[in-house]
Amino acid sequence: MRLQVLGTAAGGGVPQWNCACPGCSGARAHPGRRRRHASLAVQTDDGCHVVNATPDIADQIEACAWLRPGPGPRQSPLKGVILTDAELDHTIGLLRLREADTLEVRATPAVRQALGPFADLLRPYLQLSWADADTIPVSGKRPRYAADAPESASSAGWVSALRLTDGAATVIYAPAMGVWPDELDAACAAADCVIIEGTFWDDDEPRRTGISAKTATQMGHLPITATMERLSRLPGRCLYTHLNNTNPLVDPAAEQHKVLAELGVEVAADGMVIDL
């Protein structure tokens, strides 16, 4: 299995277009700090997939050599998209893929139901098919646009950790998570690589920085300080992704990088390749 990290930022990216916080201002002054929306390219014996279709998906595909089209004029190696949730920053890129002839989307029933309007928009352009993903529920948080979705869609399927396998290699990818269930604990312990939510450094960060009146956990995000010790005990390689622009880790000189390094935990970088 080969992975390429296509992006590591939470919704809005770093910098966010309408934000002048220290993280965004720093990224404008130092382009090397820029982060695209969190996404992952996966190459296995089953083909090439992208995990989550972000607003940056066209540029992300160009940045990954083995996702670029060819040798035929309209021949793409991209087999499909796997979704962790139905949030706009993880799904709006589906519309950007309308030039495809066919597209397979793997998602939970709840996410598929929420994306019904996307399917309606895409139907005149391509043949869209749906399949199940290998998921572990990690939150019942719905995207705002689906707040009134029928209860028939199981709340357990709104936000998931993905289990990606290829032969003996296993990866857990969970860019957003509100809880850490026992099933995830067992899956991470058996994984070769774990890439999980790093939106906020600590629980009070959203309130301290003025972006919300809620804490990180109240917003449906487990902060790094609540998971880093757990990651340090796992046998596989562990990385954080989905960093918000307020997270001190967007600054490479931040002291928090040393804290994680001492625990043997990494911060994923845009473009990094992981071979398993």
C-alpha positions in Angstrom: 0.0 0.0 0.0 1.2 3.5 -0.9 -0.2 6.6 0.7 0.3 10.3 -0.2 -1.0 12.9 2.1 -2.8 15.4 -0.2 -3.7 17.9 2.5 -3.7 18.3 6.3 -5.9 21.3 7.1 -9.3 21.6 8.6 -12.2 23.4 6.8 -11.0 26.6 5.2 -7.4 25.5 4.7 -4.4 27.4 5.9 -4.6 30.2 5.2 -8.3 30.6 5.2 -9.5 33.2 2.7 -11.2 35.5 5.2 -8.9 35.0 8.2 -6.0 37.0 9.4 -5.2 35.0 12.6 -1.5 34.3 13.4 -1.7 30.9 11.7 -3.1 32.3 8.5 -1.0 35.4 8.4 2.1 33.2 9.0 1.1 31.0 6.1 0.8 34.0 3.8 4.2 35.3 4.8 5.8 31.8 4.6 4.2 29.8 1.7 5.8 26.6 3.0 3.3 26.7 5.9 0.3 26.5 3.6 -1.9 23.5 4.0 -4.6 22.2 1.7 -7.8 20.5 3.0 -7.2 17.1 4.7 -7.2 14.3 2.2 -5.3 11.1 1.4 -4.4 9.3 -1.8 -4.3 5.5 -1.5 -2.8 3.1 -4.0 -3.5 -0.6 -3.4 -4.0 -3.7 -5.5 -7.6 -2.6 -5.8 -6.6 0.6 -7.6 -6.2 4.3 -6.7 -8.6 6.1 -4.4 -8.8 9.5 -2.8 -10.1 9.8 0.7 -12.5 12.7 0.9 -13.1 15.0 -2.0 -12.0 18.5 -0.9 -12.3 21.9 -2.6 -8.6 21.4 -3.5 -9.1 18.1 -5.2 -8.0 19.2 -8.7 -4.7 20.6 -7.4 -4.3 17.6 -5.1 -4.5 15.2 -7.9 -1.9 17.2 -9.9 0.4 17.1 -6.9 0.3 13.3 -6.8 2.2 11.7 -9.7 0.4 8.4 -9.7 -3.1 10.1 -9.8 -2.4 12.2 -12.9 -4.2 11.1 -16.1 -2.7 9.1 -19.0 -1.5 7.5 -21.1 -4.8 8.0 -22.9 -6.1 11.5 -23.3 -9.0 10.9 -20.9 -7.6 7.9 -19.0 -7.4 8.5 -15.2 -6.1 6.0 -12.6 -8.6 7.4 -10.0 -11.0 4.6 -9.3 -13.2 6.4 -6.8 -13.6 8.4 -3.6 -13.9 7.1 0.0 -15.7 9.5 2.4 -15.3 9.8 6.2 -18.3 12.0 6.6 -20.6 14.4 4.7 -19.1 17.7 5.7 -18.7 20.2 2.8 -14.9 20.4 3.1 -14.8 16.6 2.5 -17.4 16.3 -0.2 -17.7 19.5 -2.3 -14.9 18.2 -4.5 -17.2 15.5 -5.9 -18.7 18.3 -8.1 -15.3 19.0 -9.4 -15.0 15.4 -10.6 -18.0 15.8 -12.9 -15.7 15.3 -16.0 -15.3 11.6 -15.2 -17.2 9.0 -17.1 -17.8 6.9 -14.0 -17.2 7.5 -10.3 -17.5 5.1 -7.4 -18.1 6.7 -4.0 -17.7 4.6 -0.8 -19.6 5.9 2.2 -22.0 5.0 5.0 -25.8 5.0 4.4 -26.1 8.2 6.4 -23.5 10.0 4.3 -25.0 8.7 1.1 -28.4 9.9 2.0 -27.1 13.4 2.9 -25.4 13.6 -0.4 -28.5 13.0 -2.4 -28.5 16.6 -3.8 -24.9 16.1 -5.0 -25.9 12.9 -6.7 -28.8 14.7 -8.5 -26.4 17.4 -9.7 -23.8 14.9 -10.9 -26.2 12.5 -12.6 -26.4 14.4 -15.9 -22.6 14.4 -16.2 -21.4 10.9 -15.2 -22.3 7.5 -14.0 -22.2 7.6 -10.2 -22.2 4.4 -8.2 -22.2 3.8 -4.4 -20.5 1.2 -2.3 -19.9 0.6 1.4 -16.7 1.6 3.2 -15.0 -0.2 6.0 -15.8 2.2 8.8 -15.8 2.6 12.6 -18.3 5.2 14.0 -16.6 8.0 15.8 -19.2 10.7 16.0 -22.9 11.3 15.4 -22.3 15.0 14.4 -24.2 16.0 11.3 -23.2 18.7 8.8 -25.2 21.8 9.2 -27.0 21.3 5.9 -28.2 17.9 7.0 -29.4 19.0 10.4 -33.0 18.0 9.5 -32.2 14.7 7.8 -34.6 11.9 8.7 -33.7 9.8 11.7 -33.9 6.7 9.5 -30.3 7.4 8.6 -28.3 6.0 11.5 -26.5 8.6 13.5 -23.7 6.2 14.0 -22.7 6.6 10.3 -22.3 10.4 10.2 -18.6 10.5 11.0 -16.3 7.5 10.7 -12.8 6.3 11.0 -11.8 4.4 7.8 -10.0 1.1 7.9 -7.9 0.7 4.7 -6.3 -2.6 4.0 -4.0 -4.1 1.4 -2.7 -7.6 2.0 -1.1 -7.4 5.5 -1.0 -3.6 5.6 -3.6 -1.7 7.6 -4.2 2.0 7.9 -6.7 3.9 10.1 -7.6 7.3 8.8 -9.9 9.5 10.9 -9.5 13.2 10.2 -12.5 14.1 12.4 -13.7 12.3 15.5 -15.8 13.1 18.6 -15.2 10.0 20.6 -12.7 7.1 20.8 -14.7 3.9 21.0 -13.3 0.5 22.0 -13.6 -0.7 18.4 -11.3 2.1 17.3 -8.9 1.3 20.1 -8.6 -2.3 18.9 -8.3 -1.3 15.2 -5.5 1.2 16.0 -3.6 -1.3 18.0 -3.6 -3.6 15.0 -2.7 -0.9 12.4 0.6 -0.2 10.7 -0.2 3.5 10.5 -2.8 5.7 12.2 -3.6 9.1 10.9 -6.2 10.9 13.0 -7.8 14.2 14.0 -5.5 17.0 15.1 -7.9 19.9 14.6 -7.3 21.6 17.9 -4.3 21.3 20.3 -6.4 21.6 23.5 -10.0 21.7 24.4 -10.2 25.4 25.1 -8.5 26.5 21.9 -11.7 27.5 20.0 -12.8 29.7 22.9 -9.4 31.1 23.6 -8.8 32.1 20.0 -12.3 33.6 19.6 -13.5 31.4 16.8 -16.3 29.8 18.9 -18.1 29.9 22.2 -17.7 26.2 22.4 -14.9 23.9 23.4 -13.3 21.5 20.9 -15.2 18.6 22.3 -18.4 20.5 22.3 -17.8 21.2 18.6 -17.3 17.4 18.0 -13.5 17.4 17.9 -11.2 15.4 20.2 -8.2 17.7 21.0 -4.7 16.5 20.6 -4.0 16.7 24.3 -6.8 14.1 24.8 -5.3 11.6 22.4 -1.5 12.0 22.2 -0.7 9.8 25.1 -2.9 7.1 23.6 -1.2 7.4 20.3 2.3 7.2 21.9 1.4 3.7 23.2 0.4 2.3 19.8 2.9 0.0 17.9 2.3 1.6 14.4 3.4 4.9 13.0 1.0 7.7 14.3 0.4 11.1 12.7 -2.0 14.0 13.2 -3.9 15.7 10.4 -6.8 18.1 9.8 -5.2 21.1 11.6 -7.3 24.2 12.2 -5.7 27.5 11.3 -5.7 28.3 15.1 -3.7 25.2 16.0 -0.2 26.2 17.1 1.2 23.3 15.1 0.7 25.2 11.9 3.9 27.1 13.0 6.9 24.8 12.6 8.6 26.6 15.4 5.9 26.0 18.0 6.9 24.2 21.2 4.1 21.7 20.7 6.0 20.0 18.0 8.7 19.0 20.6 6.0 17.7 22.9 4.8 15.3 20.2 8.3 14.4 19.1 9.1 13.2 22.6 6.1 11.0 22.4 7.1 9.6 19.1 4.0 11.1 17.4 4.2 13.1 14.1 2.3 15.9 12.4 1.5 14.9 8.8 2.8 17.2 6.1 1.2 17.9 2.7 2.8 15.8 0.0 4.4 13.2 2.3 4.5 9.6 1.1 4.1 6.6 3.3 4.9 3.1 1.9 3.6 0.1 3.8 
